[in-house]
Amino acid sequence: MRNDKSTLEEFALDRAFTFFECGPVMLIATRLNGRDNVMTASCHASMGFEPTVGVMLGEWNYSYRALVKTGECVIAAPAVDLMKKTVAIGNCSGSDIDKFKAFHLTPVKAKYVKAPLIGECLKNLECVVEKKIAINGSYLFVLRGVAAWHNPHRKERRVFHANGDGTFTIDGRTIDLKSDMTKWQDCI
């Protein structure tokens, strides 16, 4: 093993999550006491090949309270044309304002959960809470998808990813390597 660290610089451990910020920024919609809310989330992960998603939230968060009380939500993927709106949604609390109204989002009735789908988003996944796990002062919610929706008519199809420092990466060109995925041909 090489011992030359001259090209490497130590990085702040509390910011190392930015190395692996993999999924697109998502919106999480909840409904509590007849009131819809939406929050921005970039700390989440796909958990296997079934529609199960892990999302980190904390007790300080208005959506956390709704998710704990109702046990359900909708996770939605906004496209690039909603990027500034998505960031703005994350900069305020649903306890102070009606975010659907303030940000001109269309709540759409979901099939199985009371939380609304978000009409402007590319994809929506209705979810129920499978498990809540305490981790370092926050909570990992394991969410199981119960219905999925997409909008194939939207022109803008690119999603965006948080780099963890206020910058974002936008999906680019898609490269099709399906024919090279020999182990997974039955899944394509």
Buried (B, 14 or more C-beta within 10 A) or exposed (E): EEEEEEEEEEEEEEEEEBEEBEBBBBBBBBBBEEEBBBBBBBBBBEBEEEBBBBBBBEEEBBBBBBBBEBBBBBBBBBBBEBBEBBBBBBEBBBEEEEBBEBBEBEBBEBEEBBBBBBBBBBBBBBBBBBEBEEEEEBBBBBBBBBBEBEBEEEEEEBBBBBEBEEEBEEEEEEEEEEEEEEEEEEEE
